[in-house]
Amino acid sequence: MPRKAPTAPRTTIRGTPEPAPVTPQTPPTQQTPQTPQDLDTAYFARLIDERMEHTREQISTLTAVIREVTLAAKDIPADDEHDPEGTTVSVERANEVALLAAAETSLIELMEARERLNTDSYGICERCGTAIPTARLEIRPETRFCVECASVRRR
């Protein structure tokens, strides 16, 4: 079999190195950690469901705004270079598209959190296997990492 050539580390749009993928560090002899017994799963199910509904509404609103901006851009001459409104419309649309992408990512993360809750693996750090503090889960119910592991990932 031919050998794969070493590849250069991936970079983000800004040219900074992309962080290495985080893999769970659960020893192979242990079972997969389960949702902590003292975690109020019904509360977190409601919280995640509420956040998912809010995010879906946000996506719907942003989609409508992008549609309006796109339709408004059709009324503006194609010569953006000399039209002061042209760049404004382009920037506004780009901002709305970025917000939409962030909302869609958030919805996916919330759906994955709901799935972890359903499969009894919610509230456990995917990197170190320890319980994620309840206060962190209340702030970011979709989180997959404890504070320490999340800070390591960001470096």
Protein Blocks (a to p, Z undefined) as FASTA:
>chain_A
ZZdddddddddfkopacddddddfbdfkbccddddfklcfklmmmmmmmmmmmmmmmmmm
mmmmmmmmmmmmmmpcfblmlmmklmmmmmmmmmmmmmmmmmmmmmmmmmmmmmmmmnop
ghiafklopacdfklmmmmmmbcbdfklmmmmmZZ
